[in-house]
Amino acid sequence: MSELIEGLPDAVALRCLARVPFFLHPKLELVSRSWKAVIRSPELFKARQEVGSTEDLLCVCAFYPENLWQLFDPLRDLWITLPILPSKIRHLSHFGAVSTAGKLFVLGGGSDAVDPQTGDQDGIFATNEVWSYDPIIREWSPCASMLVPRAMFACCVLDGKIVVVGGFTSCRKSISQAEMYDPDKDVWVSIPDLHRTHNSACSGIVIGGKLHVLHKGLSTVQVLDSKGLEWTVEDYHWLQGPMAVIQDSLYVMSHGSISKQDGNVSKVVVSVSDFRRRISCAMTGLRDEIYVIGGVIGPDQWNCDIRPMSDVDVLMMCGERPTWRKAAPMTQCRGTILGCTQLRI
């Protein structure tokens, strides 16, 4: 790098460019070849961390269009469309989606495509493929494959490493195997299996530095401590439904309300009766807000139509009384949300 900004040492110029918001990076690349090289360099990512200009974005993938992800910038209320995920699996779904080390990772899953002639599932039920998206160079890259193909599994980040647990390898075989991925080394290793496996999809959340694995329809939660990598089984009787974590507190959308879960006790925070017909949406926490994204409006006794949604509703938790506001709707994605996670860059 040389003469990035006339009259400034390159190290100072790099720190200046690191303060420019992420959504403007494509325009910065047009200035010169040297600026383009810097904008797409790992050094810029490090500089953004050093000057405190990292940004928290939301990554979302919906059923429509196929294998397309978008990023949401909450400070500027705008959506950024990523290149199509280059997987050969049509309508990839039931995958895991997390972010770490400044990259988005999409893991496993299978095809949700349907043969229009027969109505049968068209494609692979479970894969072990792993993809990462680097927002600095704006490219998808294949990563080391998981040790076991799986779909409908728990997937979270613990201490910068990705943990995948449970799920299905076929429509009839659920598994208890767990494994951990080191993004710096691009290596998977086995870790202790779940104590129990159940013939249902599972999901995972991280609270207090521990991974909590929940199986649909069950009150028990299996907890992994990252320090000893040991599982314990707890009977929390948590509410069932979309979940979000804000400042290590768990919120659940269930029975027409969003409740804060404190151990076995749940306390209603706000009513969401207007969302009763809204299904297959995502709920996630970002800073001190809860985002409800996409989904479909299901049929009722007066209307048989199913309407894919691109709406984004935000519950602001900072005041004495939580209040709702509208965010910019997704510009490309709509319908059932297949993946949703945060990305810090």
C-alpha positions as CSV (number, residue, x, y, z in Angstrom):
1,M,0.0,0.0,0.0
2,S,1.3,3.5,-0.9
3,E,-0.2,7.0,-1.1
4,L,-3.6,5.9,0.0
5,I,-4.3,9.5,1.1
6,E,-1.9,12.2,0.0
7,G,0.1,13.6,2.8
8,L,-0.7,10.8,5.3
9,P,1.3,7.8,6.3
10,D,-0.4,4.6,5.1
11,A,-1.0,3.4,8.7
12,V,-2.9,6.6,9.4
13,A,-4.8,6.5,6.1
14,L,-5.9,2.9,6.9
15,R,-7.3,3.9,10.2
16,C,-9.2,6.7,8.4
17,L,-10.7,4.3,5.9
18,A,-11.6,1.9,8.8
19,R,-14.0,4.4,10.1
20,V,-16.1,4.5,6.9
21,P,-19.4,2.5,7.3
22,F,-19.5,-0.9,5.8
23,F,-22.3,-0.1,3.3
24,L,-20.1,2.5,1.6
25,H,-17.2,0.1,0.9
26,P,-18.3,-0.7,-2.7
27,K,-18.1,3.0,-3.4
28,L,-14.7,3.4,-1.8
29,E,-13.3,0.7,-4.1
30,L,-14.1,2.9,-7.1
31,V,-11.6,5.6,-6.0
32,S,-8.4,3.7,-7.0
33,R,-6.8,0.3,-7.2
34,S,-4.9,0.9,-4.0
35,W,-8.2,1.7,-2.1
36,K,-9.8,-1.4,-3.5
37,A,-6.9,-3.5,-2.3
38,V,-7.2,-2.0,1.2
39,I,-11.0,-2.3,1.4
40,R,-10.7,-6.0,0.6
41,S,-7.8,-6.7,3.0
42,P,-7.7,-8.4,6.4
43,E,-5.8,-5.4,7.7
44,L,-9.0,-3.3,7.3
45,F,-11.0,-5.7,9.5
46,K,-8.3,-5.5,12.2
47,A,-8.2,-1.7,11.9
48,R,-11.9,-1.5,12.4
49,Q,-11.6,-3.3,15.6
50,E,-8.7,-1.2,16.8
51,V,-10.5,2.2,16.2
52,G,-13.8,0.9,17.6
53,S,-15.8,1.2,14.3
54,T,-17.1,-2.4,14.2
55,E,-20.7,-2.7,13.2
56,D,-23.4,-5.3,14.2
57,L,-25.5,-6.4,11.3
58,L,-28.2,-9.0,10.9
59,C,-27.9,-11.8,8.4
60,V,-31.2,-13.3,7.0
61,C,-32.1,-16.0,4.5
62,A,-35.7,-16.7,3.6
63,F,-37.4,-19.3,1.4
64,Y,-37.8,-16.8,-1.4
65,P,-35.6,-16.3,-3.4
66,E,-33.6,-19.6,-3.3
67,N,-30.3,-19.6,-1.4
68,L,-30.2,-15.8,-1.1
69,W,-28.9,-13.9,2.0
70,Q,-29.3,-10.3,2.9
71,L,-27.5,-8.1,5.6
72,F,-29.4,-5.5,7.6
73,D,-27.7,-2.4,8.8
74,P,-29.8,-1.3,11.9
75,L,-28.1,2.1,12.2
76,R,-29.0,3.1,8.7
77,D,-32.1,1.0,8.3
78,L,-31.0,-0.5,5.0
79,W,-30.6,-4.0,3.5
80,I,-27.6,-5.2,1.5
81,T,-27.9,-8.2,-0.8
82,L,-25.1,-10.8,-0.8
83,P,-24.1,-13.0,-3.8
84,I,-26.1,-16.2,-4.1
85,L,-24.8,-19.1,-1.9
86,P,-23.0,-21.3,-4.4
87,S,-24.3,-24.6,-2.9
88,K,-25.5,-27.2,-5.5
89,I,-28.4,-28.1,-3.1
90,R,-31.6,-26.5,-4.3
91,H,-33.5,-24.5,-1.7
92,L,-31.1,-25.3,1.1
93,S,-32.9,-25.3,4.5
94,H,-32.8,-26.8,8.0
95,F,-29.2,-25.6,8.2
96,G,-27.2,-23.9,10.9
97,A,-26.2,-20.3,10.6
98,V,-23.8,-18.5,12.9
99,S,-21.0,-15.9,12.7
100,T,-17.6,-15.7,14.2
101,A,-14.2,-14.2,13.3
102,G,-16.1,-11.6,11.2
103,K,-17.6,-14.2,8.8
104,L,-21.0,-15.7,8.3
105,F,-21.1,-19.5,8.3
106,V,-23.8,-21.7,6.8
107,L,-23.6,-25.3,7.9
108,G,-25.3,-28.6,6.9
109,G,-29.0,-28.7,6.1
110,G,-30.7,-30.3,3.1
111,S,-33.0,-29.5,0.2
112,D,-36.5,-28.2,0.8
113,A,-37.3,-28.2,-2.9
114,V,-40.3,-30.2,-4.1
115,D,-40.7,-32.0,-7.4
116,P,-43.6,-30.2,-9.0
117,Q,-44.8,-33.3,-10.8
118,T,-44.9,-35.7,-7.8
119,G,-44.8,-33.5,-4.8
120,D,-41.9,-35.5,-3.4
121,Q,-38.9,-34.0,-1.8
122,D,-36.3,-33.3,-4.5
123,G,-32.7,-33.6,-3.3
124,I,-30.5,-34.3,-0.3
125,F,-32.0,-34.6,3.2
126,A,-28.8,-33.8,5.1
127,T,-25.4,-32.6,4.0
128,N,-22.1,-32.0,5.8
129,E,-21.0,-29.1,3.7
130,V,-20.0,-25.8,5.3
131,W,-19.8,-22.4,3.6
132,S,-18.4,-19.1,4.9
133,Y,-19.1,-15.6,3.7
134,D,-16.3,-13.0,4.1
135,P,-17.9,-9.5,4.0
136,I,-14.5,-7.9,3.5
137,I,-13.8,-9.6,0.1
138,R,-17.6,-10.2,-0.4
139,E,-17.2,-13.9,-1.4
140,W,-18.5,-17.3,-0.4
141,S,-15.9,-20.0,0.3
142,P,-16.2,-23.7,1.1
143,C,-14.8,-24.8,4.5
144,A,-13.9,-28.2,6.0
145,S,-17.0,-30.4,6.0
146,M,-18.6,-31.5,9.2
147,L,-17.7,-35.0,10.4
148,V,-21.4,-36.0,10.2
149,P,-24.1,-34.8,7.8
150,R,-27.0,-33.3,9.6
151,A,-30.1,-31.2,9.3
152,M,-32.5,-29.6,11.9
153,F,-29.7,-29.4,14.5
154,A,-28.4,-27.0,17.2
155,C,-25.7,-24.7,16.1
156,C,-24.0,-22.0,18.2
157,V,-20.7,-20.2,18.9
158,L,-18.8,-20.8,22.1
159,D,-15.6,-18.9,22.8
160,G,-15.2,-18.2,19.1
161,K,-15.7,-21.8,18.0
162,I,-18.7,-23.3,16.3
163,V,-20.5,-26.2,18.0
164,V,-23.1,-28.3,16.2
165,V,-25.2,-30.9,18.1
166,G,-27.9,-33.5,17.3
167,G,-30.3,-33.2,14.4
168,F,-31.1,-35.8,11.7
169,T,-29.0,-37.6,9.1
170,S,-32.1,-38.9,7.4
171,C,-35.8,-38.4,7.9
172,R,-35.9,-41.5,10.2
173,K,-32.5,-41.2,12.0
174,S,-31.9,-38.7,14.8
175,I,-28.3,-38.4,16.2
176,S,-26.7,-37.4,19.5
177,Q,-23.2,-36.6,18.1
178,A,-21.6,-33.3,18.7
179,E,-18.6,-31.6,17.1
180,M,-16.7,-28.4,17.3
181,Y,-15.1,-26.2,14.5
182,D,-12.1,-24.0,14.8
183,P,-12.4,-21.3,12.1
184,D,-8.7,-20.3,12.4
185,K,-7.5,-23.8,11.7
186,D,-10.5,-24.9,9.5
187,V,-10.7,-28.2,11.5
188,W,-13.6,-30.2,13.1
189,V,-13.2,-32.3,16.2
190,S,-15.6,-34.6,18.0
191,I,-16.8,-33.5,21.5
192,P,-19.0,-35.5,24.0
193,D,-22.4,-36.6,22.7
194,L,-25.7,-35.5,24.1
195,H,-26.9,-37.5,27.0
196,R,-30.2,-38.0,25.3
197,T,-31.4,-38.0,21.7
198,H,-35.0,-37.4,20.7
199,N,-36.9,-37.9,17.5
200,S,-37.5,-34.2,17.0
201,A,-35.7,-31.1,15.7
202,C,-33.4,-29.3,18.1
203,S,-32.1,-25.7,18.4
204,G,-29.5,-24.0,20.5
205,I,-29.0,-20.7,22.4
206,V,-26.1,-19.4,24.4
207,I,-26.8,-18.0,27.9
208,G,-24.1,-17.2,30.4
209,G,-21.4,-18.7,28.3
210,K,-23.1,-22.1,28.1
211,L,-24.8,-23.8,25.2
212,H,-28.5,-24.8,25.8
213,V,-29.9,-27.4,23.5
214,L,-33.7,-27.7,23.3
215,H,-35.7,-30.4,21.5
216,K,-39.1,-29.4,20.1
217,G,-41.9,-30.4,22.5
218,L,-39.7,-31.3,25.5
219,S,-39.2,-29.4,28.7
220,T,-35.7,-30.7,29.4
221,V,-32.7,-28.7,28.2
222,Q,-29.2,-30.2,27.8
223,V,-26.5,-27.7,28.8
224,L,-22.8,-27.7,27.6
225,D,-20.2,-25.9,29.7
226,S,-17.5,-24.6,27.4
227,K,-14.8,-25.0,30.0
228,G,-15.1,-28.7,30.7
229,L,-17.1,-29.7,27.6
230,E,-19.5,-31.7,29.8
231,W,-23.3,-32.0,29.4
232,T,-25.9,-31.7,32.1
233,V,-29.6,-32.2,31.8
234,E,-31.9,-29.5,33.3
235,D,-35.8,-29.5,33.5
236,Y,-36.4,-25.8,32.9
237,H,-40.0,-26.0,31.5
238,W,-39.3,-23.1,29.2
239,L,-42.0,-21.8,27.0
240,Q,-41.9,-23.1,23.4
241,G,-41.5,-20.8,20.5
242,P,-39.1,-18.3,18.7
243,M,-36.4,-17.2,21.1
244,A,-34.1,-14.2,21.5
245,V,-31.3,-13.5,23.9
246,I,-30.6,-9.9,25.1
247,Q,-27.9,-9.3,27.7
248,D,-27.9,-12.9,28.7
249,S,-31.7,-12.8,29.3
250,L,-34.0,-15.2,27.4
251,Y,-37.2,-14.0,25.7
252,V,-39.8,-16.3,24.1
253,M,-42.7,-15.6,21.8
254,S,-45.5,-18.0,22.8
255,H,-49.3,-17.9,23.2
256,G,-49.7,-14.4,21.8
257,S,-47.0,-12.7,23.9
258,I,-43.3,-12.2,24.3
259,S,-42.2,-13.3,27.8
260,K,-39.0,-13.1,29.7
261,Q,-37.8,-16.4,31.0
262,D,-36.1,-16.5,34.4
263,G,-35.4,-20.1,35.3
264,N,-38.7,-21.9,35.4
265,V,-40.7,-18.6,35.7
266,S,-41.9,-16.6,32.7
267,K,-43.1,-13.0,32.8
268,V,-45.1,-11.5,30.0
269,V,-43.3,-8.4,28.6
270,V,-45.7,-7.4,25.7
271,S,-48.6,-8.8,23.8
272,V,-48.1,-9.9,20.2
273,S,-51.8,-10.7,19.5
274,D,-51.4,-9.0,16.1
275,F,-48.8,-11.7,15.2
276,R,-51.1,-14.7,15.9
277,R,-51.4,-15.6,12.2
278,R,-47.7,-14.8,11.5
279,I,-45.8,-18.1,11.4
280,S,-42.3,-19.2,10.4
281,C,-40.7,-15.8,11.3
282,A,-37.4,-15.2,12.9
283,M,-36.9,-13.6,16.3
284,T,-33.5,-12.4,17.3
285,G,-31.9,-9.9,19.8
286,L,-29.6,-7.1,18.8
287,R,-28.3,-4.7,21.4
288,D,-31.4,-3.9,23.5
289,E,-34.0,-4.6,20.9
290,I,-35.9,-7.7,19.6
291,Y,-36.4,-8.1,15.9
292,V,-39.3,-10.1,14.4
293,I,-38.4,-10.7,10.8
294,G,-40.4,-12.1,7.8
295,G,-42.5,-15.2,8.0
296,V,-45.9,-15.9,6.4
297,I,-49.4,-14.9,7.2
298,G,-51.2,-18.2,7.6
299,P,-54.8,-19.1,6.6
300,D,-57.8,-18.6,8.9
301,Q,-61.5,-19.5,8.7
302,W,-62.2,-16.5,6.5
303,N,-59.1,-16.5,4.3
304,C,-57.3,-19.5,2.9
305,D,-54.4,-17.5,1.3
306,I,-50.8,-17.8,2.6
307,R,-48.9,-14.5,2.2
308,P,-45.1,-14.4,2.4
309,M,-43.9,-11.4,4.4
310,S,-40.8,-9.2,4.2
311,D,-41.8,-7.1,7.2
312,V,-39.4,-6.3,10.1
313,D,-40.9,-5.3,13.5
314,V,-38.6,-4.1,16.3
315,L,-39.4,-4.2,20.0
316,M,-37.4,-1.5,21.8
317,M,-36.7,-2.7,25.4
318,C,-34.8,0.3,26.6
319,G,-37.7,2.3,28.1
320,E,-40.0,1.6,31.0
321,R,-42.5,0.2,28.6
322,P,-41.4,-1.8,25.6
323,T,-42.6,-0.2,22.4
324,W,-42.8,-1.4,18.8
325,R,-41.4,0.3,15.7
326,K,-41.2,-0.6,12.1
327,A,-37.8,-1.2,10.4
328,A,-37.2,-1.2,6.6
329,P,-38.7,-4.4,5.1
330,M,-36.4,-6.9,3.4
331,T,-35.8,-5.8,-0.2
332,Q,-35.3,-9.3,-1.7
333,C,-36.0,-12.0,0.9
334,R,-39.6,-12.9,1.9
335,G,-41.5,-15.7,3.5
336,T,-40.4,-18.4,5.8
337,I,-37.1,-17.5,7.5
338,L,-34.6,-20.3,7.1
339,G,-31.6,-18.6,8.8
340,C,-31.0,-15.6,10.9
341,T,-27.9,-14.6,12.9
342,Q,-25.8,-11.5,13.9
343,L,-22.5,-10.5,12.2
344,R,-20.0,-8.2,13.7
345,I,-17.5,-6.7,11.2
